[in-house]
């Protein structure tokens, strides 16, 4: 996959992305806000990276001018039933050094266009932790509509993980 925007491009992962990928998974805030795996163990992080290299639905967000990976974006299948085949869930994370520069908005818009125009999707969903208003504002700017929220915490522990779900229809 290769999608090219004004400032960024979305492309498949490359082995050279290991170092910036490790920076993403070492930042606990990325796990807390987006659900990205978290580890400070570089060997385990490299193992996770190997999985990302093989996945079909996750891509690197890279700067257009120098190809530096600054984040990742995914367009996950939501199921295999007939009613879900034309839907996907989008997720994304940008390295904290590159936030608030419009890269996430551009990447999400590129993947939305690809999903609707190339994959012929009818719906794109996005989840955002309730305590992540920046992602929620971005989704709303891109015309996603808030639909519902759910507690995705592990049962039988005193944990709360409220996720708000947004929907964009073609």
Secondary structure, DSSP 4 states (H G I P E B T S, - for coil): -EEE-SSEEEE---GGGHHHHHHHHH-HHHHHHH-----S-HHHHHHHHHHHHH-SSEEEEEETTT--EEEEEEEEE--SSTTTTTEEEEEEEE-GGG-SSSHHHHHHHHHHHHHHHTS--SEEEEEEETT-HHHHHHHHHTT-EEEEEEE-PPTTSS---EEEEEEEE-
